[in-house]
Amino acid sequence: MKSKMNIIIAIFLLAFLFTTPIISSTSLKIKGSTILRQINNEITLNPKVIEILDKINETMLRNYLQDIVNIGPRSTGTYGCEKAAEYIYEQFKSTGLHTRYQPWKSWGSKGHNQYYKSKNVEATQYGTNKDWDEVIVFNAHYDTIRRTVGANDDGSGTASVLAAAYVLSQYEFNRTFKFVTFSGEEIGLRGSRAYAKELYDKDIHLVVEFNADMIGYATTYESGHKLRLSMSEDTQWIAEITDTINDEYNLDFTIERYTRTREGRGGSDYFEFLQYGYESIAYWPGEWDPNMHKPTDTIDKINFSYLTNMTRFIVGTMAILGDLPIPIPQAKIANPKLGRLYKNDRTLLQFKYNRTIFLGKSLVTAEIKPGNSPIERVEFYYDDNLEYTDSDLPYQWWLDKTSLWFHKLKVIAYDESGQKSTDEIKIFYINKNDN
């Protein structure tokens, strides 16, 4: 009987390892523009921001992009991809920022059935306030498909990241910035998957990830003044900041927003950050580029005025967030973690992929960072049913239910002003409650 039970458990474990997880992070509803009123003085015509935006110009972006497309096609694993990584590394290094390669290796996705070895390139601008341990990431992918130089997809985003690093590195900010370019995007987001996993495994506190992909194409006056933002569900407070930046600094964009979830499939590197529960804002042009993945994706199709304003929009947001205390609470499920096998609250195994398996009675722990108001309480949910409320540190709840299936754990933190923050994770849970 015992051996049959072990076989059943093994079958469920194998099924779980090949099932896509669902995870989401902080959830917030802002009442009106309360947050914006609290921080408006930090946004409106900030002299440092004005100076930064003035330094971003068409000549700078054209030079970066011309250098990138002159390398030729940059398909992951090829000579062109290697040369592009070297070029980006040298540009980052010249700014004085801490620069490194992040090597990765992986099988490609469907249609790319081979083993790849490549590297991401990262430059870090450390914040000056040692008490602010949060990070902001700005990224793009430098690889292309075969037979195209990828001027817009995604040479435009890569040039934007390089310009941001060059200009922002000339100033000091309280918060740390990471400028990152990925390979492997065109073969299934493999570079960004490795990077997001590294951030998660190192327990890096990421405020938000900004993703720039194909941001240099506009052929009409209307599309040249329009941008689209795909946002994770809990970045509303940042959205209010971007509205003010757009108005106060005369960027003159019409902004269309829509929400991205952690379910389904992603069309760019932002998706891998969502899988690890990080907040993300992806920047897209107002007009779709018909040259995507074609040999016609060349530099003569780039609207450099549009690319310049898109870059200013992103960099202006980063400059504000670099010195701005986070006004909202932030909740995170610290235990269990993704990619772990637990038995009776002890870690037995760490997986390559972000699956989570619980065996036996286990402790669920929430880490909460308050915003402008103290934390009032933290609620613990099991499949959307409220199980426990904790008002004191450490915020914890013992999970001990009979189960042999998938379940959702969720925590909601409330502060004294009524704002709330949510984190949730899907687990495979095996336990027999003898009570």
Protein Blocks (a to p, Z undefined) as FASTA:
>chain_A
ZZmmmmmmmmmmmmmmmcccdddddddddehjllmmmmmmmmnopfklmmmmmmpcfklm
mmmmmmmmmnopcdehiaklmmmmmmmmmmmmmnopacddddddddddehiaccdddddd
ddddddfblklmcdcdddddfbdcehiahlmlcmkmmmmmmmmmmmmmmpccfbdcdddd
dehklnoopmmmmmmmmmmmnopacfbacddehilbcfbfklmmcccddddfklmmmmmm
mmmmmmmnonopacddddddfehjdfbfklmmmmnopacdddddfbdcfkgoiaklcfkl
pcfklmmmmmmmmmmmmmmmmmgccfbdcdddfbdcehiaceehiafbdcfblcdcdedj
dddddddddfkbccfbdcddeehiafbdcfbdcdddddddddddddddddddddfkopac
ddddddddddddfZZ
